[in-house]
């Protein structure tokens, strides 16, 4: 999965635990995907395509081309 070029945010892994918390079948592996977008960004006067998370786009850490 892609990672953010600005903050290096990527996917997170863990366990999904059911509400009943039964010992046999109450746990499953889960992957949480971050909101990564492929955008054209201004770099050194030119345009470059990068993967940037939505949080960095909203914060204005990159300038779209």
Backbone bond lengths (Angstrom), bond angles and torsions (degrees), N, CA, C in turn:
res aa  C-N    CA-C-N  psi(-1)  N-CA   C-N-CA  omega(-1)  CA-C   N-CA-C  phi
1 X - - - 1.444 - - 1.517 109.66 -
2 X 1.313 116.70 150.81 1.465 121.96 -177.97 1.528 111.21 -69.84
3 X 1.335 115.30 154.29 1.460 122.79 176.23 1.524 107.83 -119.24
4 X 1.317 116.07 151.93 1.459 121.65 178.27 1.526 109.19 -68.44
5 X 1.327 117.24 132.08 1.456 121.86 -179.27 1.523 111.64 -74.65
6 X 1.332 118.32 -17.67 1.461 122.10 -176.90 1.526 111.11 -93.75
7 X 1.329 117.85 -55.13 1.465 121.34 -173.60 1.529 113.20 -107.85
8 X 1.324 118.20 -1.14 1.463 123.93 178.32 1.534 112.90 63.75
9 X 1.327 116.59 28.56 1.470 120.65 177.36 1.518 109.56 -76.56
10 X 1.335 116.69 139.11 1.459 121.45 179.81 1.515 110.67 -143.04
11 X 1.314 116.03 -156.62 1.460 121.48 -178.54 1.524 110.19 -77.52
12 X 1.340 115.60 150.23 1.457 122.50 175.77 1.523 108.67 -115.38
13 X 1.325 116.18 144.13 1.453 121.49 -178.28 1.518 110.16 -120.56
14 X 1.323 116.68 146.74 1.451 120.46 178.97 1.514 110.83 -173.11
15 X 1.334 114.84 -161.63 1.453 120.83 -179.71 1.523 109.51 -113.09
16 X 1.320 116.18 136.02 1.452 122.07 173.91 1.523 106.43 -96.00
17 X 1.321 116.89 118.13 1.458 121.63 -175.65 1.524 108.56 -106.38
18 X 1.339 117.07 129.79 1.452 121.06 -177.72 1.531 110.61 -71.20
19 X 1.298 115.91 162.08 1.459 121.53 -178.37 1.527 111.24 -64.12
20 X 1.337 117.07 -35.96 1.460 120.45 -178.45 1.525 112.17 -75.47
21 X 1.337 116.89 -20.44 1.465 123.58 -179.91 1.528 112.53 54.00
22 X 1.332 116.38 40.97 1.466 119.10 177.52 1.527 108.76 -68.95
23 X 1.315 116.21 146.46 1.454 121.09 -173.08 1.528 112.87 -71.74
24 X 1.321 117.91 -29.82 1.455 120.27 -173.09 1.523 111.67 -83.38
25 X 1.320 117.13 -55.94 1.460 119.04 -171.91 1.530 112.08 -122.87
26 X 1.305 118.29 27.39 1.458 119.92 -176.02 1.504 114.65 -92.11
27 X 1.355 117.99 -0.38 1.455 120.20 -176.91 1.529 110.17 -126.73
28 X 1.314 115.24 144.28 1.458 121.13 177.32 1.527 108.07 -147.29
29 X 1.309 115.88 147.82 1.459 120.09 176.88 1.523 109.45 -71.45
30 X 1.325 116.62 140.84 1.458 121.19 -176.71 1.514 109.63 -138.18
31 X 1.333 115.71 148.82 1.460 121.43 175.47 1.523 108.49 -124.04
32 X 1.328 116.65 125.99 1.458 122.34 176.60 1.520 107.74 -99.52
33 X 1.332 116.57 119.38 1.463 121.14 -178.08 1.525 109.36 -93.85
34 X 1.325 115.79 135.28 1.457 119.96 176.66 1.534 109.30 -81.94
35 X 1.328 115.95 160.59 1.460 121.97 -175.17 1.530 108.98 -84.53
36 X 1.335 116.85 84.80 1.456 123.67 -177.19 1.526 109.25 -100.71
37 X 1.334 116.32 130.74 1.463 122.37 -179.97 1.520 109.52 -118.47
38 X 1.320 117.05 146.78 1.456 122.30 173.32 1.531 107.08 -93.93
39 X 1.332 117.01 113.64 1.461 121.21 -175.45 1.523 110.20 -131.23
40 X 1.341 116.17 155.53 1.457 121.66 172.14 1.518 108.03 -86.82
41 X 1.337 116.07 127.63 1.459 122.26 -174.11 1.520 108.44 -124.26
42 X 1.343 116.71 143.92 1.459 121.24 175.92 1.522 109.39 -76.57
43 X 1.346 115.84 121.35 1.466 121.89 178.65 1.527 107.90 -135.10
44 X 1.335 116.91 119.33 1.474 123.11 178.83 1.528 112.48 52.45
45 X 1.318 117.02 43.42 1.457 121.85 177.83 1.518 115.01 81.85
46 X 1.316 118.52 -8.64 1.460 121.98 179.51 1.518 110.95 -117.55
47 X 1.322 115.32 175.63 1.461 120.66 179.96 1.525 109.51 -102.19
48 X 1.326 115.97 138.25 1.458 121.97 178.80 1.520 108.32 -138.12
49 X 1.335 117.06 141.24 1.452 121.18 179.70 1.525 108.52 -88.73
50 X 1.348 116.45 127.14 1.456 121.52 -178.64 1.513 110.07 -137.78
51 X 1.341 115.03 161.70 1.452 121.41 171.42 1.523 107.98 -95.05
52 X 1.347 116.46 122.21 1.458 122.27 -178.06 1.516 108.30 -133.48
53 X 1.341 116.99 138.54 1.460 119.83 179.20 1.528 109.88 -76.28
54 X 1.314 116.26 157.96 1.457 122.12 -177.24 1.525 111.67 -64.70
55 X 1.332 117.96 -30.57 1.462 120.95 178.99 1.523 110.84 -65.97
56 X 1.324 118.22 -40.25 1.465 121.43 178.24 1.525 110.96 -70.10
57 X 1.330 117.79 -34.30 1.465 120.90 176.82 1.527 110.63 -65.36
58 X 1.338 117.82 -44.28 1.460 121.50 179.96 1.515 111.54 -67.16
59 X 1.339 117.01 -34.89 1.463 121.30 -177.89 1.520 112.27 -75.87
60 X 1.329 117.60 -12.28 1.451 120.90 179.17 1.524 113.22 78.96
61 X 1.322 117.86 25.31 1.461 121.10 -179.51 1.524 112.33 -74.71
62 X 1.344 117.30 -18.59 1.456 122.02 175.80 1.532 109.14 -129.02
63 X 1.321 115.90 156.05 1.463 120.57 178.65 1.511 108.47 -112.57
64 X 1.319 116.35 123.27 1.461 120.55 -179.20 1.523 110.96 -70.58
65 X 1.336 114.80 146.99 1.471 120.36 179.38 1.511 109.94 -89.57
